C-alpha cells in the first residue's frame, strides 16, 4: 500500500466529525479557552501523545502536545488557534452579530448533508479538529521521526482586546506568544487557518482611534446658535475614509496581499437623552498593511489622508494608534514552504496557485516574529446557498476536513524527509 493510500485508510470521517463536534460543543470565546484546552490535551493523551495545558490565567490556557523523535533533529509544529470571534452569549453578541442567534451561531454542533455546523465549525475549530486527526493518524502510522513534532492549540488568537471582565491583553496572539516562551525553539511551523493555497506572508495591522469634534447643543436650540453635530461630521468623514481604503488597497497590493481597511466602531452621545448633541464622536479603524510596509509609514499615510479630508469637510479630528501587529514573511525558498507547495501540487495534480488578495492576519505573524519559518493553509469555505460571513465561519464540509488532514499528515512526513 502506498503512503498516500495508507493515510487515506487511516483518516476517519466519523473520527473527524466526532472531534470537531467535541470542539464546537465547548464554547471558547477569547479569554475563556481553558476548558477547551483541557479537552484537547485529553484527546492528544488518548492518542498516546504527551500533552498538557499551559495555563495563562484562571480562564485562559493553551493546549500543547509533542511526538518525540530522534534527539537533535529538526522540529516542526502544527498550530491552530482555539478562540471564536463571537461568544455564544445573546447578551454579548446581539444585536451586533445578528438580530438573534441562528443555530449555526451557537456552540452546539450538528451535522446536515455532509457538513458540520456550529460556532467556529470552520474557523477556527475545523482547523483544530484536522490537527487532532492528523496527530491520531501520525501516531497510528508508527513512523520514526527524525525530530520532535509539536501540536499547538493557542488561546487568544482573535484580533481583539479583552472582553468585559477579562484581561485586556487576552487576544492578539497572546496564547501563541505564551506558548513560544515555554517550549524549545521550533524550526518550522504550519498554521492551519482559512485559505486553500499555501501562503508564506500575511498582513499586519494598526488600530486607530479617531475623535471627530463638534459642539454640544440642544435640539430645541439648534436654530438659535451655531450648530456643529459631531455625529454628522463623523459620518461625512467615514464616507471619505471608506472610499480611501479602496485606493489604499490598490496602491499597496503585493504578490500575495491586498491590505484592506475599515471603520468598524462608532460611539457618540448620551443614549439616555437624544435631545442633546455631543461635542465629540469616536471612530475605530483597522488598517492592514503588507510585509513591504511598516506600521509607522502606514500611520503617516493615514495622517495625511485624514488631514486632507478634514480640510475638505471643514471639520476637526485627531487620532491615536491603539494597537500594532506587524506583518510577516517567510522566504518562499524555505523548506517549510517548498514542502507544503509540493504536497499541494501532488494532491491537486497541478502547479501551485497562490491566493493573491490576502488581508487576514493570524498567529502566523507571532510565529514568524519569533524567527520560525511558517506556512499557512486551511479549509475551503462551505459551498452553501445564501452563505454570509458568520455561516462561512460556522460550517464546513466533512470532505474538506478529510482533505486538510491528509495535507497536514503528508506535509509532516515530507518536511522531516526533506530535513533529515
N, C-alpha and C positions, 0 to 999 in steps of 0.2 A: 504494500500500500504506500502510495506517495505521501510525502509530508502534508501536502495540501489536503489530500483525501482524509488523512488521519485527523487533521484539525476539524474538517467538516463533520466527521463522525463523532467527535468529542463535544462539539458545541451543541447545546440542547435548547430548543425553543422554550420548552417547559421551564428549564432552569433560568433562562433569561427573563421570562415573564414573571416567575416567582421572585427572582432577585429584584427586579425593578419594582414590582408591586410592594415588596417589603420596604424599599427606599421611599416610595411615594407615600406610603401609609404613615410615615413618621414625619410630621411637619418639621421643617428646619429653616425657618426664616433667618436672615442674618442675625447673629448673636445668640441663636438657640440651636446650635448644631450638636450639642453634646450627646443627646440621646441617639441621634443617627450615627455619630462617630462610634459609639459603643456597639451599635448593631452591626456596623460594617466590620469592625475589628473582630467581632464574634464570628461573622461569616468567613473571614480570612482564616481564623483559627480552625473552623470546621473543615476547611480545605487542607489543613495541615501546614499552614503558613504562619510563621511567627508574626504576631500582630499585637498592637496595643493602641490606646488612645493617648494623645498628647493634650493635656488639659491646659487651656488658656485662662479661663476663669470658671466660675461655677456653672455657667450655662453654655460655654463655647469650648469646643475641642476639635482636634483633628483625629483622623484615623490613619494609622501607618502600619505597613507590613513589609516583610522582607523575605525573599527566597535566597538563601545563601548559595553563592557559587564559589569558585576557587579563589583562594586568598590572593590579593594583589591584582586581580583582573579589573578591567573597566566595568563601571557601574552604569545602570540605566534606571530611570524612574518613569512609571506610568502614573499620570496625575489627572485628577478631576476635582473641581470644587463641589461643595455639598449644599450650599445655601440657595434658597429660592428668592426671587426678587419681590414676591408678594408673600403675605404672612399666613394665609388660611384663616384670617380673622375678618369677619364682616365689619367690626368696629374700626379696624385699621385700614382695610382696603376699599371700602365703599365710601363715597361714590367715585373715587379717582380711578379705580380699576374698571368698574362697570356699575350699572345701576343695582345689580345683585350678582352674587357669586354663581356662575354656571357650575355644573357638575365637574367639568374639567379643571376648574379653578380651585378645587378642594383637594385636601391631602387624603384622598381615598381613591385607590386605583380601581379601574375597571377595564375590561377587555371587550372590544367590539370589532368584528370584521378584520382580525389580524393586526389590530392596533391596541396599544396600551394608552389609556388616558388617565389624567390626574395631575395635580400640581407638580410641575417640574418633570413630567414623564419624559420629555425630550431633553430639556436643558434645565438643570444640569444632571438630573438623576439617571436619564438614559445612558449618559456617558459613564457615570459611576457604575451602573449595572454591567456595562460592557467590560470595564476593567476588572470587576469582580469575576465575571465569567471567564475572562482571559486568564486570571490567576488560577481559577479552578482547572482550566484546560491545560495550562502550562505545568501545573503540578501533576496532573494525570499523565502527561507525556513523559514524565520522569527523565527529563533531559539534564545533562550535566552542563551547567552554565559556567563560563569562564570568569564570571564576576557576579557581584550581587545585583539582584533585581528588586527595586523598591516599588511599593504601591502606596501612593499618597492621595489622601482624600482631605481637601483643605476646607476649613471654615472661612467665612468672611471673604468669599471670592467676588461678591457683587460690588459694583461701583456705588457704594452708599456709605454715608456716615451712620453712626449708631441710631437705631430706632429709639423711641422714647423708653426710658428705663434701662437702657443698655449702654455699654461703653461707647464713647464717641468713635473710637478707632476700631470698631468691630468689623468693618468692611475693608474694601480696597486692598485685598490680598493679605490681610493681617495673619490669617492662618498659614498661608504659604510661607510667609517670611518667618513665622514662628517655627514651622517645620524645618526649614533650611538651617535655622540656627541650632537645631538639636540633632542633626544627623550628619554623617560624613559628607564631604563634598561629592556631588554627583557629576559624572562625566557626560551624561546626555539625558534628555527628557522628552517624553511625548505627552502633550496636553490634549486630552480628549474634550473637545468643545466644538460647537457648531461650525460647520464648513466641511464640504466633502472633498476638497483638494488639500494637498499638503501646503502649508504656509510656513514661512520662516521669518516673517516680520509682522508687526502689527502696531496700530496706533497707540499713542498715549493721549492724555487729555489734561486740560486745565479747566477748573471750575471757576467761574467769575460771578461775583455778586455786584449787580448794578443798581444804584439808588438814583431814581429819577425824581427831580424836585418839582414841587407845585406850591400852592398857597392854601393853607387851611381856610375853609369858608363854610358857609351855611346856605342850604338850598333856598331859604327864604330871602337871602341877601345877595345871591349871585348876580342879580341885575343892578345892585346898588353900589358895588365896589369891584375892584379888579378881581377877575375870576381866572384862575390858573389851576386846573384839575390835574394832579399828579397821575391819576389813573389814565386819563385821556392822553397825557403826554407819553406815558409808558406804552400805551397801545400803539401810538404812532411810531415809537422807536422800535417796538417789536417787529412791526411790518418791515421796516428798513433792514433790521438785522436778519430776518428770515430770508429776505432776498439776497443779502450779502453772503450768507452761508453757502448758497449755491455757487456763487462766484469763487469763494474761498476754496471750496472743494475742488473745483475745476483747476484752479491755479496750483494746487498742491498735490494733485494726483501723482502717484508713483506706479511702479510696475505692479504692486500688489494692493496698495492702499489708496483709498479715496476719502480722506478725513472729513467728517461732517460736523455740523454744529446745530444746536437747538436751544431755544428759550423754553425751559421746562418747568419753571416755577414762577408764580407771581403772588405777591402779598401786599395788601394795602388797605388802609381804612379800618374803621370800627364796625365789626359785624353787628354789634348791638344797636348802632344808631346811624343808619344810612342818610340821615338828614345833613351830615357834616362830611365835607370832602377833606381828604388827608393832605398833609404837606409833603408826603413822600410816597413813592411806590417802589417796591423791591422786586427785582428780577434775578433769577439764577440761570446761568448758561453753562452748558457743557460744550467745550470746543476741542475737537480732536485734532491731533497732528501726527504726521508720519515720522519715521526714523531720520529723514533728511532734515527735519526741523528741530528746533529746541523750544522749550516752554517759554523762554524769555523773548525769542523773536516772534513767537505767536502772540504773546501778550502785547508786544509793541505794535503788531499789525492790527490787533483788535482795538487798542487805544486810539490809533489813528482813525480807524473807521468810526468809532464812537464819537470822536470829536467832530468829524465831518458831518455825521447825522445830526448831532446836537446843533451845529451851526445852521444846517438846512432847516431844521424844525423850530429853531429859536427856543430851545429848551436847555435845561441844565441837568447834567448827570455825571456821576463819578462812579468808579468801580474799585473793587479789590479782588485779588486772587485768593481763593479759599482752599484749593486742592490742586495737587500736581501728581500725575503718574507719567513717567517718561515712556516714550515709545521705545521699541527694542527691535533688534535684528540679529539673526544668526546667518553667517555666510552660507549661501546655498551649496557650497562645496563641502560643508561639514558632513562627517559620516552619518549623523542622525538624519540630516535632510536627504542625503543621497540614498540612504537605506529606505526611508519611507516613500520616497518617489519611486524607487524600483518596485517596492511592494505594490504601490498604487498601479503602476504600469502592468505588472504581472497579473493583478486581479482584474484590471479593466481591459487588458489586451490592446492598449493604445498608448501613445505618448501622453505624458502628464500634461494636464491643462490647469493652469493656475487660476484661482479666483482673484480677479484684479480690482475689485471695488470694496475692499475690506474697510470697515470703520468700527469694528468691535474690538474691545480690549479685554484681555483675560489675564489670568495669573501667569501666563507665559512671559509677560513683562517682568514679573517678580523673579521668575526663574532665570531669565536672561540677564536681569540686573545683578544676579549673584554669580554671573560668569558661566552659566550652564547652557550649552547649545541646546536649543529646543525646537522641536517640530510640533505643529498643531494640526489636528484633523478631527472631524467629528461626524455626527449623524446627519443624514439628509432630513429636511423637513418633510412631514407627512403630506401626502397629496390628497387633501380633503377639500370638499366644497366649502366655500364661504369661510376659508381659514383666515383668521386675524392673528395679530402678534401673540396674544395670550394663548390661543389654541395651538399655534405653532410651538410654543414653549411646553405645552401640556399634552402633547400627543406624539406618538412615534410608532412606526411600523415595526413589527417584530422581525421582519426580513432585514430591515436596516440595522437592528440590534445585532443580528447574526453577522451581517457584513462587517460592521465595525469591530466586532470581537475578533473575527478572523484576521482582519487587518492588523490589529494590535498584536496578536499572537505571532503572526508572520514577521512583523517588524521587530519584535523582541528577538526572535530566532535569527533574523537577518543581521541585526545590529551586532549581536555577540559573535556571529560568524565573521563579520567584517572586522571586528575589533580584536579578535583572538590573536 
